[in-house]
Amino acid sequence: MPYLEKIWANKILTNGGPFHQQLEKALCDYLGVQHLALFSNGTLGLVTALQALRVTGEVITTPYSFVATAHSLLWNGIKPVFVDVHPDTLNLDPARIEAAITPQTTAIMPVHCYGHPCDVQAIQKIADNYNLKVIYDAAHAFGVQDAGGSVLRHGDLSVLSFHATKVFNTFEGGAIICPDAKTKQRIDHLKNFGFVDETTVVAPGINGKMSEVNAAFGMLQLQHVDGAMAKRQSIAAAYRDALQGVPGIRCLQSAGEQVANYSYFPILVEADYPLSRDALYQKLKDNNIFARRYFYPLITDFPMYRGMPSAHRENLPVATAAAQKVLCLPIYPALTLQELQRITQLITE
Ligand SMILES: Cc1ncc(COP(=O)(O)O)c(C=O)c1O
């Protein structure tokens, strides 16, 4: 209520108001990054990141993601070229990227899936060799750190989502992490229709601005996010403990991150589990437990992508298998140990 009262007193509801400015600064400090531009959602962040770097032609990306990753390319008239993922991390497999590069390729858009960092070094090496941009879809990677600091520092740009389902959320929201002030300025113009001042429009920008109400919720959430992640960490540990050694259930391991955010708890239901993945999903549902088949179907199975040569299942065996096996178990700070035990009992009994 005090935050809302402040908004009414300020009489500024949007267009880069005081809460917007505060949240940008607070997030830079919290995440350990230099420059960040808030957005009204992560998808507009992805669309704008591609615009900001003037990406065209073909972009190499992963089929194992939320559909917004590839949609952001289509919204820019760019052709996605799908490359398979690595079986351990389910992130874009760097060993398969080079074979997909053509003279039209201008960028790579990997995803830090479930907040597990991509093989950023290998991806950057390929990008440098072929003069490609790298835009990370970091929608899941809030607060994740590798040995050198925030994973958001990698690539040319990284895009976060602050959707209600995320570890840190502003109900709807997102951000682009930029390497320098000049890039942030271009992005700030692009998210405000291209306006530089009252009478000057320098680019065909979009409306991607975050409102003051959303930014105020972000300021509030930021006070609780460490506690929320600590609770998630203990929930993840309890799941691992309870599911360890259960035949046919494989828990995805971390990808070497020093600080994780425990945003998801994916398990893979393998062939030696007595039920199929969908039967287990249904069994949990019948018991009022709503696990998610995330990511299923693959992006490449949707009608606007499946006709593309790179979308064929033979090109994507690892992602195809993972989409058939994956189940993300409930994980959120208020999940109690008793509830967790009820879930794991249904899986193990
Ligand atoms: C990997 C990934 N990319 C992009 C998005 C899109 O973000 P938003 O919902 O904030 O537009 C999401 C989630 O919603 C996501 O999980």
The ligand as an SDF file (V2000), in Angstrom:
LIG
                    3D

 16 16  0  0  0  0  0  0  0  0999 V2000
   12.6180  -19.5210  -22.0680 C   0  0  0  0  0  0  0  0  0  0  0  0
   11.5990  -18.4230  -22.1060 C   0  0  0  0  0  0  0  0  0  0  0  0
   11.7260  -17.4510  -23.0330 N   0  0  0  0  0  0  0  0  0  0  0  0
   10.8520  -16.4370  -23.0920 C   0  0  0  0  0  0  0  0  0  0  0  0
    9.7740  -16.3470  -22.2190 C   0  0  0  0  0  0  0  0  0  0  0  0
    8.8190  -15.2240  -22.3970 C   0  0  0  0  0  0  0  0  0  0  0  0
    8.7920  -14.3470  -21.3250 O   0  0  0  0  0  0  0  0  0  0  0  0
    7.4740  -13.5020  -21.0060 P   0  0  0  0  0  0  0  0  0  0  0  0
    6.4100  -14.4450  -20.5570 O   0  0  0  0  0  0  0  0  0  0  0  0
    7.9140  -12.5720  -19.8990 O   0  0  0  0  0  0  0  0  0  0  0  0
    7.1000  -12.7590  -22.2340 O   0  0  0  0  0  0  0  0  0  0  0  0
    9.6040  -17.3370  -21.2410 C   0  0  0  0  0  0  0  0  0  0  0  0
    8.5320  -17.3720  -20.2510 C   0  0  0  0  0  0  0  0  0  0  0  0
    7.5670  -16.9250  -20.0910 O   0  0  0  0  0  0  0  0  0  0  0  0
   10.5280  -18.4050  -21.1920 C   0  0  0  0  0  0  0  0  0  0  0  0
   10.3780  -19.3950  -20.2990 O   0  0  0  0  0  0  0  0  0  0  0  0
  1  2  1  0
  2  3  1  0
  2 15  2  0
  3  4  2  0
  4  5  1  0
  5  6  1  0
  5 12  2  0
  6  7  1  0
  7  8  1  0
  8  9  2  0
  8 10  1  0
  8 11  1  0
 12 13  1  0
 12 15  1  0
 13 14  2  0
 15 16  1  0
M  END
$$$$
